[in-house]
Amino acid sequence: MSIELYRDKNHACIMFTDLIEEDGQAVQANQFLIVDDDTGAIIDPGGNLAFNELFMGMTTHFPPHKLSYLIASHADPDIIASLDRWLTSTKASLVISRVWERFAPHFTKVGKTENRVIGVPDSGGHLPLGRHELVLLPAHFMHSEGNFHFYDPVSKILFTGDLGVSMMSGAEASRPVTDLQAHIPRMEGFHRRYMVSNKILRLWVNMARQLDIAMIVPQHGAPIMGKPAIQDFFAWIENLKCGIDLFDDRAYQVPTAHIDPVTRQMRPALRQVG
């Protein structure tokens, strides 16, 4: 099912939340289609689990053969593992951080990425899209070393990859959140582990507050909509301890537990006798 996040006569932002079978084996993930006049881009197209449904689903909004860009916030499998299939079925170019430019070909057959990768420098940039453009915002170490967020000035939507993520079903992810405080328990554990440090969060908030944002839309979970919820989100993450802030020498010990390949569980080391 597709959800219209924004539409006017020339511009549309479409969100797909439920293309992955919810059997507990794979994390829920969102994919996005942005269309401006006769130009289209997919943001974070996803892995092979989502490809068929996304390809067919987008045809009601935009012809896949006219797709210009596959835009990746970073290079995780849930972001671009389907890259080979997209490069085969469309003429689109991959837009990705220069940090991951030479890693992306590992998702494809030999030669598929030749002259089809636009490497983005750490400082980001403005990417033409139809009559308008997308702003590629630096978001490094949130959680990936080379990472970008994508601001659409027409819809005023900020697509934030793994920032703002919440753990929920695809159906729940289709409903925007306007009360952040009630939503924090679904975000907190993920952000404490996947964001690198509070320093990075504070730097990002200082940048993001300069934008006119109507909606923050992550790659997992529900959008955060409305000025009050967005301001509450900024206030929450700029004070959040996370990543290396929470680690000390207890996390770096020679392990003693054993992995049981049958039960797939950890079992403690056997005690020495005598």
N, C-alpha and C positions, 0 to 999 in steps of 0.2 A: 504494500500500500504506500502511496506517495502522499506527502503533506506539503501544501503550499505555505512556505514561510513568508513569501512576498510575491506579489504580482502587480504589474501595471501593463500598459499596452505594448511596451517594448522590452520589459525586463522581468525575469522570474527567478526565484530561488526555491528549489524543490528538495525536500528531505525524504530519505527512505530509512525507516527504522527497523523493519521486521523481515529483512531478506535472509536472515540466517536462522536455520532451524534451532529452536530453543530446547535443546536436549541436554544442556549442561556441559557439553563438550567444548563449546567455543563461546567466547565472550560476545555479548550483544555489541553491534557496531552500526553506526550511521554512515550513510553515503549521501552526497549532495550534488545536485545538478544546478548550475547557474547558466542562464540564457540571457543574452543581450542582443536583440534583433536576430541576426542570422549566425551568431557566434555562440558556441556552447563549451562549457568546461565541466568536468567532473572533479570534485574535491574528495580526496581520500577514497578512491574507488573500491578498496577492500581486497579480500582474498578470493580464492576460487569458489568458496562457499557462497559468495554473493553475486558472482559474475552473471550467471544466466538470468536471474531475476532482475538484476539492475539493468542489464542490457535491454531486456524486453520491456521493463517498466519505463525506461526513459523514452522509448519510442513514441509514447503518447504525448510527450512534451517537446521532443527534439530528435531529429534523425541522427542516429549514431554515426553514420558515415560523414557527417558534417562537423563532428566534434573536433575542436581545436586543441584542447589541453586536457591532460591528466595531471592534476595538481596534487602533490603529496606533501603533507605536513612534515613527514619524516619517512623512514624506510622500513618500519615494522611490517611483518607479514599481514596483519589485519588492515594495513594501509595500501600496500601495492603488490601483494603476492599474486594477484591476477594480471600483472603487467603484461606478460607474454600474450595473453588472450586479447587484451585491449589493443596492443600494438599490431596484432594480426587482423583484427576486425575493424579498426579505424585508422585514420591517418593522423591521429592526435600526437602531439609531443608531450613528453614527460617534463614537468616543472618540479624541481626538487633541489634541496640544498647541495651546494658544491661538495660538502662533506660526504654526501652519499652518492654523488654522480657516478663514480666508478664502482660502486657496490650494486646499484640497480640492475646492471646487466646480468647479475647472478639469478635474477628472477625470470630471465628470458633465454631463448635460443640464441646461438652465436650470431652476431650481426644485427639483431633486431633493433637495438637501441642506436645504431649508427646514424648520426645527424638528426636524432629525434629526442635529445635530452637538452633541456635548458637548465643549466646550473645556476643557482641563485647564490650570490655572495652573502657573507654573514650579515651585511648591512641591509639586505632585503631590496625592495624596489617596487615599481609600479608596472603591472603587467596589462597590456592592452586587452580589452574584452569588448568587442563590438564598438559601440560609440563611447564606451566608458572604460574603466580599468579596475583591476583589483590591486589592493595594496598588500604586498607581501611583508609582513611585520616580523622582525626578529623575535624568536621565542626559544632561544637556545637553552638547553638543559631543562626543558619542561616537557617531557623528560629526556628527550634525545639531544645528543651533542650538537647536531645540526637540525634545527627545528624552526618552522615558520607557522604563523597564524595568518589568516586571510580576511581582510576587511573589505566589504563591499559598500562603497559610499552611497550607492543608490538605495539599497534596502536598509542600510545602517546596521547590517548583521556582521558580527565578528565570529568567524569560524576558528575555534581554538584547539582543535586536535585533542590532546589528552589533558588540557586544562579545563576545569569545570565538569569533568567526568562524574557521572553517578551510576551506581550499579542497579540495574532494573531490567525489566522485560522490554521487548520492542514496542509493545502496546503502550506501556507506561511512558516510554521515551517520546511518544508522539504528543504528549500533553505538556506544554510549556509550564515552567515553574515561576510563580510570582512571589512566593513566600520563601525566602532563602533559609530562614532559621529552621523551619521544619524539614528542609531538604538537606541540611548539612550532614546528618548521620549517614546519608547515602553517598557522600562525597569524601568524608574525612579520612577513612582508612586508605583509600586509593591515593589521595594527594600526599599523605604523610610518607608513603613509600615511593611513589613515582616522581614527585617533584624533587629536584636535587638539593635545594637549600632555600631558606627564607630570604637570603640576599637576592637570589634570582627572582623570586616572587615580587619583592619590593621594587626592583628595577623595572620589571614588567608592568606593574601597576602604575608607576610613574609615567610610563609611555602610554598605556591604554587610557588613562584619564584624559588625555588630550583629544580623544576621538569622541564623536557623537554616536553612541552605541544604543540601538533599540533592542538588540537581542544578542546574547552570547550563546553560540551553538557548538557544543563539544562533539567529539567523534563517538563517544559512548554516552548513553543516557539522554536526559531531557534538556531542552533549551532553557536558558534563564532569560526571562523576558521582563522588560519594564525598568525604568530608571531606579526605583527603590531597590529592587532585587539585585540589580547590577552593582549599585553602590555598596550594598551589603556584601556582595561577593568580593569586591575589591577590599573592603575593610577586613573581611575574614582571612583572605589569603595573604595579605601583607603582614599579618601577625601570626601566621601559621608556621610552627616549627616542623621541619620535614627533612627527608633525605639524610644528608650527612650531619645535619644538626642533631639527629637522634642516635647516631652511631658512636660507639666507643670500642675499646679493646675487647669487650665481651662478644662482639659480632665477628671477631677474627681470631678464632681458636681452632687448633687442630681437631677435627671432628672425631668423636668416639662412637656415635650411633651407626647402625648398619641399615641399609636399605633392603627390605624383603621384596624380591622381584615378583613373588606370587601375590602377596597382599597389597603391594605397592605402598606399604607403610614403613615408617622408621621404627626400629626397635633398639633399645639401649644396648650398650656393649655388655657382654657377659662378664660377670665379676670373676676376678682371679680367685682360685681356690688354693689354700696353703701358703 
